[in-house]
Amino acid sequence: MLMIKKIAIYMIILIILLIIGGVFFFKTEKATAPVENQDVKETNKIEETVQPIVEQPKVELQASVYKNEKYGLQFQYPKDWQLAETDSNSGVITPLQQENCAPSGDGQKQMCLDAISYEVKENKENLSIKDYFKNEGWREDEDYKDLAESMMDSNKIYKFTTVNAYDGSEDQAMWLQLSDGNFFAIQASYLTDKEKEVFENILASVKLN
């Protein structure tokens, strides 16, 4: 009889321990569940705030227009460039913020070389462009190269590479033969890659009235 009572007591203690363990496990599981959900929500929140970087469209600058009434030609250049006329038939176009600059010999002033120059060159003898160069003392492959002829708007346009005698650098030039035989020459020098795009846009805008 005493043995049966001991077994009953042990069974009651075991049942109580199982109940306590189940309650503890349930509370622990319930307490940890919200933390996991919070982590998920926080992760989702971070993912939602990371947006792809969308490049804003570039604003096209309004262009200024150069006109030469005497020869009936014109071209456009950006408003963040400035045009300084040497005389009525020639000038230099430079960016307001030049990039290809270095100290001058005295070390005081900055010398900037990036520029686009233009000029109407008189051709009184109505020479071909190569004969004109020869007459001016230009030497092929030393002063210019890659000279090719193409047609645009029924006017002769020559695009070629010029060679700087000072340091051997190469730049692009375009010569347009006018109806009176003269040449309109426009040439780049020491331009950055971005400025070269401006130069090409200027060339594309050249028109004869």
C-alpha positions as CSV (number, residue, x, y, z in Angstrom):
1,M,0.0,0.0,0.0
2,L,2.9,2.3,0.9
3,M,4.5,1.5,-2.5
4,I,1.3,2.5,-4.4
5,K,1.2,5.9,-2.5
6,K,4.9,6.6,-3.5
7,I,4.2,5.8,-7.1
8,A,1.1,8.1,-7.1
9,I,3.2,10.9,-5.5
10,Y,5.9,10.4,-8.2
11,M,3.2,10.5,-10.9
12,I,1.7,13.7,-9.6
13,I,5.2,15.4,-9.3
14,L,5.9,14.3,-12.9
15,I,2.6,15.7,-14.2
16,I,3.3,19.0,-12.4
17,L,6.8,19.2,-13.9
18,L,5.4,18.5,-17.4
19,I,2.7,21.2,-16.9
20,I,5.3,23.7,-15.7
21,G,7.7,22.8,-18.6
22,G,4.9,23.2,-21.1
23,V,3.9,26.6,-19.7
24,F,7.5,27.8,-19.8
25,F,8.0,26.6,-23.3
26,F,4.8,28.3,-24.5
27,K,5.7,31.6,-23.0
28,T,9.3,31.5,-24.3
29,E,8.0,30.7,-27.9
30,K,5.5,33.5,-27.7
31,A,8.0,36.0,-26.4
32,T,10.6,35.3,-29.2
33,A,8.0,35.2,-32.0
34,P,7.5,39.0,-32.2
35,V,11.3,39.6,-32.2
36,E,11.6,37.5,-35.4
37,N,8.7,39.3,-37.0
38,Q,10.2,42.6,-36.1
39,D,13.5,41.7,-37.7
40,V,11.6,40.7,-40.9
41,K,9.6,43.9,-40.9
42,E,12.8,45.9,-40.3
43,T,14.5,44.1,-43.2
44,N,11.6,44.8,-45.5
45,K,11.7,48.5,-44.4
46,I,15.3,48.8,-45.3
47,E,14.7,47.2,-48.7
48,E,11.9,49.5,-49.4
49,T,13.9,52.6,-48.7
50,V,16.8,51.6,-51.0
51,Q,15.7,53.1,-54.4
52,P,17.6,52.8,-57.6
53,I,19.6,55.9,-58.6
54,V,17.9,57.4,-61.7
55,E,20.1,59.8,-63.7
56,Q,18.3,63.1,-64.1
57,P,18.0,64.2,-67.8
58,K,20.6,66.7,-68.8
59,V,19.4,70.2,-69.3
60,E,20.3,71.4,-72.8
61,L,21.9,74.8,-72.8
62,Q,20.5,77.5,-75.0
63,A,22.9,78.3,-77.8
64,S,24.4,81.7,-78.8
65,V,24.7,82.3,-82.5
66,Y,27.6,83.7,-84.5
67,K,26.8,85.3,-87.8
68,N,29.1,86.6,-90.5
69,E,27.0,88.7,-92.8
70,K,29.8,89.3,-95.3
71,Y,30.2,85.6,-96.1
72,G,26.7,84.5,-95.2
73,L,27.7,81.9,-92.7
74,Q,26.7,81.1,-89.1
75,F,27.2,78.6,-86.3
76,Q,25.9,78.0,-82.8
77,Y,27.9,77.6,-79.6
78,P,26.8,77.0,-75.9
79,K,26.0,79.9,-73.7
80,D,28.5,78.7,-71.1
81,W,31.3,79.4,-73.7
82,Q,32.4,82.9,-74.8
83,L,33.3,84.1,-78.2
84,A,36.0,86.8,-78.6
85,E,36.4,88.3,-82.1
86,T,40.0,88.9,-83.3
87,D,38.6,90.8,-86.3
88,S,35.4,90.7,-88.4
89,N,36.4,87.4,-89.9
90,S,38.1,85.5,-87.1
91,G,37.8,84.8,-83.4
92,V,38.3,82.3,-80.5
93,I,35.6,80.4,-78.6
94,T,36.5,79.3,-75.1
95,P,34.6,77.7,-72.2
96,L,33.9,80.0,-69.3
97,Q,35.4,77.4,-67.0
98,Q,38.5,76.2,-68.8
99,E,40.1,72.9,-67.7
100,N,43.3,72.6,-69.6
101,C,45.2,75.3,-67.6
102,A,48.7,75.5,-66.2
103,P,50.8,78.3,-64.5
104,S,52.5,80.6,-67.0
105,G,56.3,81.2,-67.1
106,D,56.2,83.8,-64.3
107,G,54.2,81.4,-62.1
108,Q,51.6,84.1,-61.4
109,K,49.0,83.7,-64.0
110,Q,47.2,80.7,-65.4
111,M,47.5,79.9,-69.0
112,C,44.6,78.0,-70.5
113,L,44.9,76.3,-73.9
114,D,41.6,74.7,-74.5
115,A,40.0,76.7,-77.3
116,I,38.2,76.6,-80.6
117,S,39.4,79.1,-83.2
118,Y,37.7,80.1,-86.5
119,E,38.8,82.2,-89.4
120,V,37.8,83.0,-93.0
121,K,40.9,82.4,-95.1
122,E,41.1,84.3,-98.3
123,N,41.8,82.2,-101.4
124,K,42.3,84.8,-104.1
125,E,43.9,82.3,-106.5
126,N,41.0,79.9,-106.0
127,L,43.4,77.0,-105.2
128,S,42.4,73.6,-104.1
129,I,42.8,73.0,-100.4
130,K,46.0,70.9,-100.8
131,D,47.5,73.5,-103.1
132,Y,46.5,76.2,-100.6
133,F,48.3,74.3,-97.9
134,K,51.3,73.8,-100.1
135,N,51.3,77.5,-100.9
136,E,51.2,78.3,-97.2
137,G,54.1,75.9,-96.4
138,W,52.0,73.2,-94.8
139,R,53.5,69.7,-95.0
140,E,51.3,66.6,-95.2
141,D,51.7,64.2,-92.2
142,E,53.7,66.9,-90.4
143,D,51.2,69.7,-90.2
144,Y,48.0,67.9,-91.2
145,K,46.9,64.4,-92.2
146,D,43.8,62.2,-92.8
147,L,42.4,64.8,-95.2
148,A,39.2,63.5,-96.7
149,E,36.6,65.2,-98.8
150,S,32.9,64.8,-98.4
151,M,29.8,66.7,-99.6
152,M,27.2,68.4,-97.5
153,D,24.6,70.9,-98.7
154,S,26.5,71.0,-102.1
155,N,29.5,72.7,-100.4
156,K,32.9,71.2,-100.0
157,I,33.7,70.3,-96.5
158,Y,37.1,69.0,-95.4
159,K,37.6,67.3,-92.0
160,F,41.1,66.4,-91.1
161,T,43.7,66.2,-88.3
162,T,46.1,69.0,-87.6
163,V,49.5,68.3,-85.9
164,N,50.8,70.9,-83.5
165,A,54.4,71.7,-84.4
166,Y,55.2,72.6,-80.7
167,D,54.4,69.4,-79.0
168,G,53.1,67.0,-81.7
169,S,49.6,67.0,-80.3
170,E,46.8,66.2,-82.7
171,D,43.5,68.1,-83.0
172,Q,40.5,68.1,-85.3
173,A,39.8,70.8,-87.9
174,M,37.1,71.5,-90.5
175,W,37.5,73.7,-93.5
176,L,34.4,74.7,-95.5
177,Q,35.0,76.0,-99.1
178,L,32.8,79.0,-99.7
179,S,31.1,79.9,-103.0
180,D,33.7,82.6,-103.7
181,G,36.6,80.1,-103.3
182,N,37.6,81.3,-99.8
183,F,37.8,78.8,-96.9
184,F,36.0,79.0,-93.6
185,A,38.3,77.2,-91.1
186,I,37.4,76.1,-87.6
187,Q,39.8,74.2,-85.4
188,A,40.0,72.7,-81.9
189,S,43.1,72.7,-79.7
190,Y,43.8,71.0,-76.4
191,L,40.1,70.1,-75.7
192,T,39.0,67.7,-73.1
193,D,36.7,64.8,-74.1
194,K,33.6,66.8,-73.0
195,E,34.8,69.9,-74.9
196,K,35.3,67.8,-78.0
197,E,31.6,66.9,-78.0
198,V,30.9,70.7,-77.9
199,F,33.2,71.1,-80.9
200,E,31.4,68.4,-82.9
201,N,28.1,70.1,-82.1
202,I,29.4,73.4,-83.3
203,L,30.6,71.8,-86.6
204,A,27.1,70.3,-87.1
205,S,25.5,73.7,-86.7
206,V,27.6,75.5,-89.3
207,K,25.3,76.9,-92.0
208,L,25.6,79.0,-95.2
209,N,22.9,81.5,-95.9
